[in-house]
Amino acid sequence: MYRRQFVGAGLAAWLAGQGMSARALAGVYAGLQAVDADVQALTLDQREQIIPRSVAQGLADSLRGRLLLPGKAGYDTARQVLNPAIDKHPALIVQPSGASDVQSAVQFAAANNLVIAVKCGGHSFSGKSTCDGGLLIDLSSYRNVQVDATRKLAYVTGGSLLGAMDHECMARGLVTTAGTVSHTGVGGLATGGGFGRVARRFGLALDNIRAVDVVSADGQLHHASAEHNRELYWGVRGGGGNYGVVTHFAFGLHPMQRQVIGGSRIYPLDRARQLLTLYAEHSMRAPRELYLDCSVGYPPGGGPGFASLDLCYSGQAAGFEAAMRPFEALGEPLRDSVASVDYVGLQRSTDLSDPRAMVSYVKDGFVEGITPALIDSILDGLQGNPDRFTQCYFQHAGGAIGDVDPTATAFSQRYASHDLMVILAWPPQADAEAHTAYIRSYWATLEPHTRGYYSVVAEDKAGTAAIRANFEGNFQRMVALKDRYDPRNHFRLNANIKPSAPS
Ligand SMILES: Cc1cc2nc3c(=O)[nH]c(=O)nc-3n(C[C@H](O)[C@H](O)[C@H](O)COP(=O)(O)OP(=O)(O)OC[C@H]3O[C@@H](n4cnc5c(N)ncnc54)[C@H](O)[C@@H]3O)c2cc1C
């Protein structure tokens, strides 16, 4: 004790001799960070406010992780999300080292009337994981996956990416549902839904959540599972980030072999109608071990259009041949990469080498089967443009996803056979107007064939009416939960469930 004080005092005297302040001294000694100016921020209702330097310093001092402020090292990297068209400036960014830092950050935001943005993988197409003038909790500093193979559980921190989860689980011969691009965040995907290559066998990612730890808007940490805080456990599975920051997930795991059949078959666009027609029939009948996506579109650069199948099959080989036989009517593909592959490698096979190279814009809606009229609309409106990537895409749903009652979790669209998306992507420097006008007019012809939408993708469908309709019979229960865990709507950057009486 005396020795620590003496060493501290001696160090203080030495640093003072070097011209360093007491605050800087504390920073050097304990790894704390000095806030050197007041912070400009926006209130919840978007009015300008100044947070005094001493108040912001209080936040910095409470953290083991980092507080990043505008103009300081690390701030501009931390505020970035996947979509390079999003350019927002949070007033403060906290990179937590653990759940208690998340609690400090949330308490600070509540006390200072700030919107809270939460970033995990940053894959929100519309940039819901950052904000102007509020507090960003950047969970990229909080990534860890641990597998308990005996209990078949993966313990995953709230900032983790899918690739780490797949990698650690499969090393023990286990798997849980994840999306198809490995740099997507667990936080956004698993709280909103979670379609992927094994979802038809094992359910959505959110169906595999066994427990969560959540920091609600008052800064309290809640453990929620089938036994504890059951209502919160219900709402977190489909309610996105509406109820707080998930700091930990426990996912149930399933034994699965490492080698699966996977890859893609690419056909010329003139076979698109035949492919879509076969897909409409046979994807509906596919065994649960078969995940089969279908796309039509045009590459950037003016190349010829394509029609393609992307697949993953994790059952017995004979079942695969039977399920795919009808597609032999299409003849030889232009390119065929379907082979026995490592599941974790397949999960990485569509990763973007430079995820921020292109601006992307997506329209999305669920379908209950693919009708001839929908196929007509898809093909009638599909237009390539050499300045962009153009794709109309069906992500395969059904199977185990549909076994779950629509009221068993907040995710209500159990009826979906497929998620239909139109995806455009163009370089950041290009003029977006022509592309956004095209996707809106194209989607206007496709949307009437859809029912509901995937809330973490179709984030531009804002407003209570659209969100109420989408969550169907679950909506009122979600509002009641919002009233309890975020009554002032600090967590509004999501498919927002507005509390009954927002401030
Ligand atoms: C290239 C690409 C591929 C995709 N592939 C699939 C796919 O195969 N299957 C599929 O189902 N979806 C897919 N998606 C959609 C994806 O699931 C959503 O965009 C999801 O929100 C991304 O999660 P994230 O953590 O990366 O996003 P972020 O942008 O970090 O967050 C998105 C939302 O989730 C909230 N959030 C994030 N982490 C937490 C947390 N720990 N606690 C509480 N709230 C949190 C954020 O506040 C924000 O509202 C894909 C998206 C992209 C861009």
The ligand as a Tripos MOL2 file, in Angstrom:
@<TRIPOS>MOLECULE
LIG
   53    58     1     0     0
SMALL
NO_CHARGES

@<TRIPOS>ATOM
      1 C1        -22.9930   -8.3540  -47.5960 C.3       1 LIG1
      2 C2        -24.1960   -8.6960  -46.7580 C.ar      1 LIG1
      3 C3        -24.6330  -10.0190  -46.6770 C.ar      1 LIG1
      4 C4        -25.7400  -10.3530  -45.8990 C.ar      1 LIG1
      5 N1        -26.1370  -11.6760  -45.8490 N.ar      1 LIG1
      6 C5        -27.1600  -12.0260  -45.0380 C.ar      1 LIG1
      7 C6        -27.5480  -13.3970  -44.9040 C.ar      1 LIG1
      8 O1        -27.0090  -14.2880  -45.5430 O.2       1 LIG1
      9 N2        -28.5660  -13.6800  -44.0530 N.ar      1 LIG1
     10 C7        -29.2120  -12.7220  -43.3480 C.ar      1 LIG1
     11 O2        -30.1230  -13.0680  -42.5790 O.2       1 LIG1
     12 N3        -28.8780  -11.4140  -43.4610 N.ar      1 LIG1
     13 C8        -27.8680  -11.0480  -44.2800 C.ar      1 LIG1
     14 N4        -27.5160   -9.7260  -44.4030 N.ar      1 LIG1
     15 C9        -28.2770   -8.7230  -43.6680 C.3       1 LIG1
     16 C10       -27.6690   -8.5790  -42.2760 C.3       1 LIG1
     17 O3        -28.1040   -9.6460  -41.4670 O.3       1 LIG1
     18 C11       -28.1330   -7.2610  -41.6190 C.3       1 LIG1
     19 O4        -27.6520   -6.1830  -42.3810 O.3       1 LIG1
     20 C12       -27.6240   -7.1800  -40.1840 C.3       1 LIG1
     21 O5        -28.2560   -6.1180  -39.5370 O.3       1 LIG1
     22 C13       -26.1370   -6.9990  -40.1500 C.3       1 LIG1
     23 O6        -25.6550   -7.0990  -38.8420 O.3       1 LIG1
     24 P1        -24.3520   -6.2630  -38.4130 P.3       1 LIG1
     25 O7        -24.1270   -6.5450  -36.9910 O.co2     1 LIG1
     26 O8        -23.2500   -6.5120  -39.3780 O.co2     1 LIG1
     27 O9        -24.8760   -4.8020  -38.6860 O.3       1 LIG1
     28 P2        -24.7260   -3.4130  -37.9520 P.3       1 LIG1
     29 O10       -24.7910   -2.4310  -39.0700 O.co2     1 LIG1
     30 O11       -23.5590   -3.3720  -37.0610 O.co2     1 LIG1
     31 O12       -26.0610   -3.3440  -37.1070 O.3       1 LIG1
     32 C14       -27.3220   -3.4530  -37.7300 C.3       1 LIG1
     33 C15       -28.4290   -3.2360  -36.6950 C.3       1 LIG1
     34 O13       -28.2960   -4.1750  -35.6450 O.3       1 LIG1
     35 C16       -28.1430   -3.5140  -34.3820 C.3       1 LIG1
     36 N5        -27.1530   -4.2540  -33.5930 N.ar      1 LIG1
     37 C17       -25.9420   -4.6590  -34.0080 C.ar      1 LIG1
     38 N6        -25.3290   -5.3210  -33.0200 N.ar      1 LIG1
     39 C18       -26.1520   -5.3220  -31.9650 C.ar      1 LIG1
     40 C19       -26.0690   -5.8400  -30.6440 C.ar      1 LIG1
     41 N7        -24.9860   -6.5040  -30.2150 N.pl3     1 LIG1
     42 N8        -27.1130   -5.6400  -29.8080 N.ar      1 LIG1
     43 C20       -28.2140   -4.9800  -30.2310 C.ar      1 LIG1
     44 N9        -28.3520   -4.4570  -31.4680 N.ar      1 LIG1
     45 C21       -27.3160   -4.6420  -32.3300 C.ar      1 LIG1
     46 C22       -27.6710   -2.1260  -34.7640 C.3       1 LIG1
     47 O14       -27.9770   -1.1730  -33.8180 O.3       1 LIG1
     48 C23       -28.3920   -1.8530  -36.0610 C.3       1 LIG1
     49 O15       -29.7060   -1.4240  -35.8170 O.3       1 LIG1
     50 C24       -26.4250   -9.3580  -45.1790 C.ar      1 LIG1
     51 C25       -26.0000   -8.0170  -45.2620 C.ar      1 LIG1
     52 C26       -24.8980   -7.6970  -46.0400 C.ar      1 LIG1
     53 C27       -24.4530   -6.2600  -46.1350 C.3       1 LIG1
@<TRIPOS>BOND
     1     1     2 1
     2     2     3 ar
     3     2    52 ar
     4     3     4 ar
     5     4     5 ar
     6     4    50 ar
     7     5     6 ar
     8     6     7 ar
     9     6    13 1
    10     7     8 2
    11     7     9 ar
    12     9    10 ar
    13    10    11 2
    14    10    12 ar
    15    12    13 ar
    16    13    14 ar
    17    14    15 1
    18    14    50 ar
    19    15    16 1
    20    16    17 1
    21    16    18 1
    22    18    19 1
    23    18    20 1
    24    20    21 1
    25    20    22 1
    26    22    23 1
    27    23    24 1
    28    24    25 2
    29    24    26 1
    30    24    27 1
    31    27    28 1
    32    28    29 2
    33    28    30 1
    34    28    31 1
    35    31    32 1
    36    32    33 1
    37    33    34 1
    38    33    48 1
    39    34    35 1
    40    35    36 1
    41    35    46 1
    42    36    37 ar
    43    36    45 ar
    44    37    38 ar
    45    38    39 ar
    46    39    40 ar
    47    39    45 ar
    48    40    41 1
    49    40    42 ar
    50    42    43 ar
    51    43    44 ar
    52    44    45 ar
    53    46    47 1
    54    46    48 1
    55    48    49 1
    56    50    51 ar
    57    51    52 ar
    58    52    53 1
@<TRIPOS>SUBSTRUCTURE
     1 LIG1         1 GROUP 0 **** ****
